[in-house]
Amino acid sequence: MADTAHRYPEEQIAAVYRAIFERRDVRHFKPGPLPPRVLDRLLDAAHAGPSVGYMQPWRFLHITDPALRQEIHALVEAERLNTAEHLPSRQQEFLELKVEGVRECAEILVVALMDGCAAHIFGRRTLPEMDLASAACAIQNLWLAARAEGIGVGWVSFFDPQALIRLLAMPVDARPIAILCLGQAESFPEQPLLEQLGWGQRLPREQWLFENRWPEDARPTPVAC
């Protein structure tokens, strides 16, 4: 018989999987603040994320200045237009997408890799990108906790990193990786928005799970252009 001493009760297991499968990238937010202490709980969840070599490379900047929020939105809008130029066959379709909620959301967190990451060798000597992987785990922790709290999160990646570094007075070797928009969600759709709109679909297992060796007929994920 399998050892179940460390297993959660069934309803708690179900809640974990529910948060995973119902997590969505939210771009539409209701007006109003987050409930009291929710942001603190979400940040604690993020900081509990796993990190290679226990380096904890994530740095969170909480944006509370309305003028700074507007400047961040301007950076996002500029990159949105630049991205559209690189999608010639779907440019108008892309421009009609809502890709962020910077002005509408209750809270903004900018997530960056700390400066000095290159000095950390433990777990990074041959895989230096593990600092990025660790920070992504922290974001995922926050995202799943937010879904359980009924809070929407949108990960915005439309920005020029160097421009954001200058705007937020970051050290030159820090690396911003995400602008997170948090707020009361209008809804959590059954399907991701981009899947609903035909930009992609969830890959079947045989396209991402291989056994022993990489198959010769493996296909890359389709790219929107």
N, C-alpha and C positions, 0 to 999 in steps of 0.2 A: 504493500500500500504506500502511496506517495506521502511524503512528509508534508503536512499542511499546517504545521505549527506557526508559521509566519504568514499564513494566508489571511487576507482581509475577509470580513463577512461578505456574503454575496451582494448585498445591496451597495456596499462601498466599492466593490470591484466594478459593479455595473455603472456607478457614478463616474469612476475614472474613465472607463471606455466611452461613456456618453459625452464627457467633456472633450475627449480626443476626436470623436467622430462628428460632433456638432460645432467644433471650433470653425470660425469663419473669419475672413478678412473683411472687416466692416468699414464701410465708407460713408454710411448715412447714420447720423446721430440725432437723437432728440435733444432739445435744449435743456440746460440745467446741469448742476454739478454732480459729481459722484457722491454716493452715500458716504456718511462719515467713516473714516478710518479704512475705507476700502483700498485707497491708493497705497497706504502703508502696508496692508496685507499683500497686495500684489507685488510690491517692491521686495518684501521679505521672501516671497515665493521665488522671485527672480534670483535673488542673492543665494538661495539654497540650491541653485543649479550646479551640476557637476562641472569641474574644470580640470583640464589636463595639468598635472604637476601642482594642483591646488593653487594655480596662479591667479584665479579670479580676475580675468582681464577686462571684464565689463566695467564701464563707467556710464552712469545715467545722469543726464542733465535735465532737470525739471524746468520747463519753460513756463514762467508765470508772467512775463512782461508782454502785454498786448502788442506793443510796437515790434518786439522781437518776433512774435508769432506772425505778424504780417510780413516781415522780412523773410522768414522761413517759407511762408506761402509763396512769395515771389520767386524764391529759388526753385521751389517745386514746380511752379507753373512754367518757368523758363525751361526746365528739363523735360517737362511734359511735351512742350512744343518741339524741342529738339528730338525727342524720341519719335514723335509723329513723322518727322522728316525722314526717319530711317525705316519707316514702315510704308513704303510707297503703295503697295497693293491694298492696304487696309487703313490708310491714313485717316480718312473721314470716320470710319468705324471706330478707330482708336480715340479720336478726338471727342467722340460722343460718350465715351466711357467716363464715369466718375472714378478717379484713381486715388483720391485722398479726401480727408475731411479735416484738414488743418484748421480752417476757420470755424468749423461748427462744433468740434469735439470739446469735451469738458477739460481734458488735460493733454499735454504734449510731453513726451519723454524722448530725448535724443539719446540713442545708445551708441557708444563709441568703444573701440579698443583702447586701453590705456597706453600712454607713452612708455617706452622702454621695454616693450614686449620682446624685442630681439635678445635681451639679456637672459630670458628664461629658456633654459636648454632642456629641462626635465620634460620629456614627452614631445619636444618640438625640434629636436636636432635634425631629424629627417622629414618631419611633417610640420613645418613652421606655421601652416594654416590652422593648427589646432587651437590657437587663441581665438580665431574666428568661430570655429566649431563650438568652443566653450561658451562664447558670448551668445551664439544662436540658441544653445540649450537654456541659457538664462531667460532669453526672450520667450522661448516656448513655454517655460514654467509659468511666466507671467500671463501668457496668452491663455493657457488652459485654466489657470486659477481665475482669470477674468471671466471666461465662459461659465465656470461654475457659479460665479457671483452675478451672472446675468449682465456683465459689462462687455461692450464691444471693443475690439482692438483692431486697428488698421496699421499694417506695416507699410510705410511709405519709403520707397527706394529711389524716387525720382528727385535727385539733387546732385549737384557738383560737389564732391567731397571737399575739395580745397576751398571752395567758396563757403561751405558750412564751417569748416575749421576756422577760417578768418572771422566769420560772423560771431562765432561763439568763443573766440579767443582760446582755442585749444592749442596744446603743444603741437609743434609741426609734425611729430611722429606719432601722434594719436590718429585714430582712423574711425570716422563716423560710419556706421553701418546701417542705421535705421532711424527713421523718425516714426515714433509710435503715437497714434491718435487713440485716445481712450474716452469713452463716454457711454451714456445710455443708448443702446442700439435700437434702431427702429424695428429691426427684425433679425433673426438668424435663419437665413434661407436653408432649405433642405440640401441644395446643391451650391457649391461655390459659384460666385457670379460669373467668372470667366468660363466655367463649364456650361452654365445656362446659356451664355451668349455665343457659344460655339468657338471659343478661343483655344480650347483643349478639352481633354477628358482624362479621367483617372485611368492610368495605364493598367492593363490586366497583369496579373501576377507573373505570367510567363515572360513578360517583357522586362521585369526588374529583379526577379529572383532566379539566380543561376546556381548550378551545382558543380563544384570542384573546379571547373575551368570556364573561361569566357567563351560562349558559343560563337561560332563563325557567322551565324545568321542573325546575331543580335542587332537590333535597330536603335538608332538614337531617338530621343524624344523629338517629335516634330517641332519646328521653330516657326513662330508667326512672323510673316514678313509682308 
